Amino acid sequence: MSAEVTPSNHDQAAPRDALTKLAGLLQADMEACSKAIVSRMDSPVALIGQVAAHIVAAGGKRLRPLLTLAAARMCGYAGGQRHVHLAACVEFIHTATLLHDDVVDESRLRRGLDSANAIFDNKTPILVGDFMFARAFQLMVEDGSLHVLRILCTASATIAEGEVLQLVTQHDLTTTEERYLDVVRGKTAALFSAAAQVGAVVAARPLAEEDALASYGQDLGIAFQLVDDALDYAADQAVLGKTVGDDFREGKVTLPVLIAYADGTEEERAFWRRVLEDGTQTDEDLPHAMQLLERHRAIARTVERAAGFVRSAQAALSIFPPSALRDALTDVATYTIQRVH
Amino acid sequence: MSAEVTPSNHDQAAPRDALTKLAGLLQADMEACSKAIVSRMDSPVALIGQVAAHIVAAGGKRLRPLLTLAAARMCGYAGGQRHVHLAACVEFIHTATLLHDDVVDESRLRRGLDSANAIFDNKTPILVGDFMFARAFQLMVEDGSLHVLRILCTASATIAEGEVLQLVTQHDLTTTEERYLDVVRGKTAALFSAAAQVGAVVAARPLAEEDALASYGQDLGIAFQLVDDALDYAADQAVLGKTVGDDFREGKVTLPVLIAYADGTEEERAFWRRVLEDGTQTDEDLPHAMQLLERHRAIARTVERAAGFVRSAQAALSIFPPSALRDALTDVATYTIQRVH
């Protein structure tokens, strides 16, 4: 493949199909990665294969493994299939966290299909998630780089810390924006960051390039989650692939809410406290919450914050020479905020 | 410490305090291990520390880390504190599985105290378990041995497979003994085996000694679980530190039940199907089940099976020269079956 040496001819419009374009540049790698994911989920225990097949069949964007593959190729990696196997690890870690998240959040939809806990029960996804997590580490050990293992172990611990912190901030409107961002850095950005950084590691690039890709992934991940939190109040269910208003019903305190709460009248604040802290909700409450978010431009302001992280992510790529893959990674960052209609 | 070079003066009576004796031979190591466990559970997220402190305060026998320490010292390890850190890893992996098991089984007691899910909720132990699992891998990466990582990652995947297989066999009286033993090998014996094997690895002993310790741990783990399954129908709750009859209420198909079912009359089999497969139980059913187990000597026969694994575990130690630690490990195997009154 010649993608990483093609000179930049960057379309500033950053098309909405940025992800498709990036995946297209990495088509062979993505196919190899999908095969690795399927073949390495094997277990003599049939139920593990069934759960894994369900969640893999649901697809998803495969954004995280795509970051590993893109970063490795942009860094000139051409030494074998390490990037493919590590991209599969990254997806396994992500899948394990999804299985556990859906149990914790009692979600019924995932990637537009019934969630594993909706189809099986709560027990199965807890244990299959543990298997996928362990299998991810087995794959990393096979790869044999302690540096890669350190990056992805640290990310895994940080993810779990972010998830626990999210539990603590749930139903708590005194949560500060900084603490909210700590949750986001943990539950989402840590894996984006590690996924991108690992690409530089397999390509044996200098630490400065590792750090640049780690920063890119980190800021991309934050932007991605901010927009996800906005979409929970703004998207079509069909587009989102999960239920609109999930965060609201679960009493999650996200940036749109923090903005509307900070700017709200005393009556509005009493509303937020009732629905998110006390958890007393009626059918009219979600539409009313959306009106309040609109009144305070909370969705737009959340996306503006996300745009700041997108610019920062894109700036981190500047140490790399221009290439089609660098452009595609730049566009993927822009795409993140274009998901809001 | 001179324990590993002291000539054998083996008390064949295998005192009931075999665990205390083993821990006594390793007192400094066990104290260092306890310190490592406490210090490495640290997290800026306070709730993680609270859950960890709760489960650590409950104590437990620390049998698995003890195996790592004993194996390392018996193999002559004197090169530093690697065995201590890896023993802490083993305990972290074990603790993570306990937290998840108690959610899956809806247990209310653990180590004689309220379980984490009883005190907090179901969400917290799922996420804190994930953190402990990730933290265990971080500690292993710090240790820096890919061989150790491979052993403990494989064990972790095998544990999860065993737990999933246990879900599949639950409520299913057509489960074969072989399949039941697969569950036991996964959920319990894999970590015992890995814990002991790692001791030989840090001492840089030949593969034959690694294998011998892996076999010892494997068979000890099977014996331990068989006896645990017997105790679920036979012990005092105070002695067991968990609720008697848990397996029965959860419809777990264990060896005592398989023995009584195989030898039972048609009426007895109908009873087992109603209480374990249909899950329709009254207060009189547990005492009746215990009578049936007594009638078919199912507890005694389970312990006899366990005794076979104990002998096999002890035989695996024969390649090591006699020493106080080898004797203590031999006695610990005997102790396993002496837990049944």
Chai-1 contact restraints between the chains, C-beta under 6 A:
chainA,res_idxA,chainB,res_idxB,connection_type,confidence,min_distance_angstrom,max_distance_angstrom,comment,restraint_id
A,S43,B,E161,contact,1.0,0.0,6.0,A-B,restraint_1
A,V45,B,E161,contact,1.0,0.0,6.0,A-B,restraint_2
A,V45,B,V164,contact,1.0,0.0,6.0,A-B,restraint_3
A,V45,B,L165,contact,1.0,0.0,6.0,A-B,restraint_4
A,L47,B,V164,contact,1.0,0.0,6.0,A-B,restraint_5
A,L47,B,V168,contact,1.0,0.0,6.0,A-B,restraint_6
A,I48,B,V164,contact,1.0,0.0,6.0,A-B,restraint_7
A,H100,B,I126,contact,1.0,0.0,6.0,A-B,restraint_8
A,V104,B,K123,contact,1.0,0.0,6.0,A-B,restraint_9
A,V104,B,I126,contact,1.0,0.0,6.0,A-B,restraint_10
A,K123,B,V104,contact,1.0,0.0,6.0,A-B,restraint_11
A,K123,B,L167,contact,1.0,0.0,6.0,A-B,restraint_12
A,I126,B,H100,contact,1.0,0.0,6.0,A-B,restraint_13
A,I126,B,V104,contact,1.0,0.0,6.0,A-B,restraint_14
A,L127,B,A160,contact,1.0,0.0,6.0,A-B,restraint_15
A,L127,B,E163,contact,1.0,0.0,6.0,A-B,restraint_16
A,L127,B,V164,contact,1.0,0.0,6.0,A-B,restraint_17
A,D130,B,A160,contact,1.0,0.0,6.0,A-B,restraint_18
A,F131,B,A160,contact,1.0,0.0,6.0,A-B,restraint_19
A,A134,B,S156,contact,1.0,0.0,6.0,A-B,restraint_20
A,A134,B,A157,contact,1.0,0.0,6.0,A-B,restraint_21
A,A134,B,A160,contact,1.0,0.0,6.0,A-B,restraint_22
A,R135,B,A157,contact,1.0,0.0,6.0,A-B,restraint_23
A,F137,B,F137,contact,1.0,0.0,6.0,A-B,restraint_24
A,F137,B,C153,contact,1.0,0.0,6.0,A-B,restraint_25
A,Q138,B,C153,contact,1.0,0.0,6.0,A-B,restraint_26
A,Q138,B,A157,contact,1.0,0.0,6.0,A-B,restraint_27
A,V141,B,L149,contact,1.0,0.0,6.0,A-B,restraint_28
A,V141,B,R150,contact,1.0,0.0,6.0,A-B,restraint_29
A,V141,B,C153,contact,1.0,0.0,6.0,A-B,restraint_30
A,L149,B,V141,contact,1.0,0.0,6.0,A-B,restraint_31
A,R150,B,V141,contact,1.0,0.0,6.0,A-B,restraint_32
A,C153,B,F137,contact,1.0,0.0,6.0,A-B,restraint_33
A,C153,B,Q138,contact,1.0,0.0,6.0,A-B,restraint_34
A,C153,B,V141,contact,1.0,0.0,6.0,A-B,restraint_35
A,S156,B,A134,contact,1.0,0.0,6.0,A-B,restraint_36
A,A157,B,A134,contact,1.0,0.0,6.0,A-B,restraint_37
A,A157,B,R135,contact,1.0,0.0,6.0,A-B,restraint_38
A,A157,B,Q138,contact,1.0,0.0,6.0,A-B,restraint_39
A,A160,B,L127,contact,1.0,0.0,6.0,A-B,restraint_40
A,A160,B,D130,contact,1.0,0.0,6.0,A-B,restraint_41
A,A160,B,F131,contact,1.0,0.0,6.0,A-B,restraint_42
A,A160,B,A134,contact,1.0,0.0,6.0,A-B,restraint_43
A,E161,B,S43,contact,1.0,0.0,6.0,A-B,restraint_44
A,E161,B,V45,contact,1.0,0.0,6.0,A-B,restraint_45
A,E163,B,L127,contact,1.0,0.0,6.0,A-B,restraint_46
A,V164,B,V45,contact,1.0,0.0,6.0,A-B,restraint_47
A,V164,B,L47,contact,1.0,0.0,6.0,A-B,restraint_48
A,V164,B,I48,contact,1.0,0.0,6.0,A-B,restraint_49
A,V164,B,L127,contact,1.0,0.0,6.0,A-B,restraint_50
A,L165,B,V45,contact,1.0,0.0,6.0,A-B,restraint_51
A,L167,B,K123,contact,1.0,0.0,6.0,A-B,restraint_52
A,V168,B,L47,contact,1.0,0.0,6.0,A-B,restraint_53
